Amino acid sequence: MANTTNVTVRMDSDIKKQCEALYGELGINLTTAINVFLRQSLRVGGFPFDVKLDQPNRETLAAMLEAERIAKDSSVKGYDDLDELFADLKQ
């Protein structure tokens, strides 16, 4: 048998119950699920999924704000027809 150790983890009790139910449906317990996560972390050399902030960078944020400003500006011509748009672009 492999050399094992105990690990104590603090977590929200509702999250624990939900995960126990989820992993139970998959036929494993929470300990096995945590071991799968840790082994996958070792295999890939980090989190086994993307961990990131879904926030745009400064340039993208500035472009989004500009687009909002343009969309609200009544002096900016809008187009419902691509042919009309391309005709104006050619001028």
C-alpha positions as CSV (number, residue, x, y, z in Angstrom):
1,M,0.0,0.0,0.0
2,A,1.2,3.5,-0.8
3,N,2.5,5.7,2.0
4,T,-0.3,8.1,2.8
5,T,-0.8,11.2,4.9
6,N,-3.8,13.1,6.2
7,V,-4.5,16.7,5.0
8,T,-6.9,19.0,6.6
9,V,-8.7,21.4,4.4
10,R,-11.2,24.2,5.4
11,M,-14.0,24.7,2.9
12,D,-17.5,26.0,2.8
13,S,-19.8,23.2,4.1
14,D,-22.3,23.8,1.2
15,I,-19.6,23.4,-1.4
16,K,-18.4,20.2,0.3
17,K,-21.9,18.7,0.3
18,Q,-22.5,19.7,-3.4
19,C,-19.1,18.2,-4.4
20,E,-19.8,15.0,-2.4
21,A,-23.1,14.6,-4.2
22,L,-21.5,15.4,-7.6
23,Y,-18.6,13.0,-7.2
24,G,-20.9,10.4,-5.6
25,E,-22.8,10.4,-8.9
26,L,-19.5,9.8,-10.6
27,G,-18.8,6.8,-8.3
28,I,-16.0,8.4,-6.3
29,N,-15.7,10.1,-3.0
30,L,-14.2,13.6,-2.2
31,T,-10.8,12.2,-1.2
32,T,-10.5,10.4,-4.6
33,A,-11.6,13.5,-6.4
34,I,-9.0,15.6,-4.6
35,N,-6.3,13.0,-5.4
36,V,-7.3,13.1,-9.1
37,F,-7.0,16.9,-9.0
38,L,-3.5,16.7,-7.4
39,R,-2.2,14.0,-9.7
40,Q,-3.4,16.0,-12.8
41,S,-1.7,19.1,-11.4
42,L,1.6,17.1,-11.2
43,R,1.1,15.7,-14.7
44,V,0.5,19.1,-16.3
45,G,2.8,21.1,-14.1
46,G,0.1,23.4,-12.6
47,F,-3.6,23.7,-12.4
48,P,-5.3,21.2,-14.7
49,F,-7.5,24.0,-16.0
50,D,-7.1,27.6,-16.9
51,V,-7.0,30.0,-13.9
52,K,-7.3,33.5,-15.0
53,L,-9.2,36.7,-14.5
54,D,-11.7,37.3,-17.3
55,Q,-10.9,41.0,-17.4
56,P,-9.9,42.8,-20.6
57,N,-6.6,44.5,-20.8
58,R,-6.3,48.3,-20.9
59,E,-6.3,48.5,-24.7
60,T,-9.4,46.3,-25.0
61,L,-11.2,48.1,-22.2
62,A,-10.5,51.5,-24.0
63,A,-11.8,50.1,-27.2
64,M,-15.0,48.8,-25.5
65,L,-15.5,52.2,-23.9
66,E,-15.0,53.9,-27.2
67,A,-17.5,51.6,-28.9
68,E,-20.1,52.4,-26.2
69,R,-19.5,56.1,-26.6
70,I,-19.9,55.9,-30.4
71,A,-23.0,53.7,-30.1
72,K,-24.6,56.4,-27.9
73,D,-23.5,59.4,-30.0
74,S,-26.4,60.5,-32.2
75,S,-24.1,62.4,-34.5
76,V,-22.4,59.2,-35.6
77,K,-24.0,57.6,-38.6
78,G,-25.1,54.0,-38.2
79,Y,-25.7,51.4,-40.9
80,D,-28.3,48.7,-41.3
81,D,-27.1,47.8,-44.8
82,L,-23.6,46.6,-45.6
83,D,-23.8,47.9,-49.2
84,E,-24.4,51.4,-47.8
85,L,-21.5,51.0,-45.4
86,F,-19.1,49.9,-48.1
87,A,-20.3,52.6,-50.4
88,D,-19.5,55.2,-47.8
89,L,-16.1,53.6,-47.0
90,K,-15.1,53.9,-50.7
91,Q,-15.7,57.7,-50.7
